[in-house]
Amino acid sequence: MTRVAVLGTGKMGGAIARRLKTGGFNVSVWDRKKSKAEALDVGRVAESPADAVGDAEVVVSIVTCHLPKSLSKSGRRASGVRPMDRNVPSTRSVGRPARGAQNPH
């Protein structure tokens, strides 16, 4: 089962986490307000972003600002975590390109 970490459990992050759980993914979640992550009841609630991404194969980051330095002890990205390619269509176009968008693949 694919392990997915969702960072940020607001409206969008929460909806993504719920859909992933329904789809059979192994989900871990983190939010600045732990109670929001716990209320989703979709999987393991991580203590920190670094804890959430530690064993994840896929990371979904839905936060309103840069991730805190706690993502790693050094303040750098955790090993193997890289930002999404800016040329990839938004999540709303997964499966079918958004109107006017070009599929980069």
GIZI-V79588 format. One record per run of one state. SS is the DSSP state (helix for helix, strand for strand, loop for the rest). FROM is the first residue (numbers start at 1). TO is the last residue. If there is no record, write none. Layout:
ss:SS from:FROM to:TO
ss:SS from:FROM to:TO
This chain:
ss:loop from:1 to:2
ss:strand from:3 to:7
ss:loop from:8 to:10
ss:helix from:11 to:22
ss:loop from:23 to:25
ss:strand from:26 to:30
ss:loop from:31 to:33
ss:helix from:34 to:40
ss:loop from:41 to:43
ss:strand from:44 to:45
ss:loop from:46 to:48
ss:helix from:49 to:53
ss:loop from:54 to:57
ss:strand from:58 to:61
ss:loop from:62 to:68
ss:helix from:69 to:71
ss:loop from:72 to:90
ss:helix from:91 to:93
ss:loop from:94 to:105
